[in-house]
Amino acid sequence: MPVVVTGHEGWQDSLRELTRGRGVPAITDAHGGEFVSEILPFLADADTLVVWGGT
């Protein structure tokens, strides 16, 4: 299963390439807060976002 790390430059392009424009079934995020708005558009409808840590 491919993993895209958002700490790397160009992660959005890597994710678009891997998914070919389709949403991903699950995203995990240890950041929370405003960062969620950056990754949420990549999540497929009615699938899973797991957030832990501070906001």
N, C-alpha and C positions, 0 to 999 in steps of 0.2 A: 504494500500500500504506500503510495507516495506521501511524503510529508513536506509541507512548505513551512519554513520558519520565518516568521514576520520580522525578525531582527536582522534579516539580510536585505540589502539594497535590492529593489526590484521584485519584492515578494509578490506584489499584486500581478505583475506580468507573468511570473512563474505560475501562479495559481490559475490565471486565465488560460494559459497554454495547456496546463494539465487537464483542466475541466472542459476545455473547448466550449466555453460559454454556458455550460450547465452548472447548476448549483451543487455544492458538496453536501453530503448527508450529515456531517458532524464537524463541529469546530470546537476546539478547547482553547481557553484563554485565561492566562494567569494575571492579566493586566486589569481588566474591567474598565470602568469609567468611559471616557470619550473614545478610547480605542475600539470599543465594541462597534461604534458606528462605521469604522473603517472596514471591519471584517464581515459585518452582518449582510451586506449585499451579496456575498459569495455563498451564503447558506441557501440551500434549496428550500422551497416552501414546505412548511410543516416538519422540518427536520430539527436537529439538536444543536444547541449552543450550550456549552458547559463553561461557566465562569467561576473562578475561585480567586481568593486573595482580596486585597483592598480595592476600593473604588476611587 
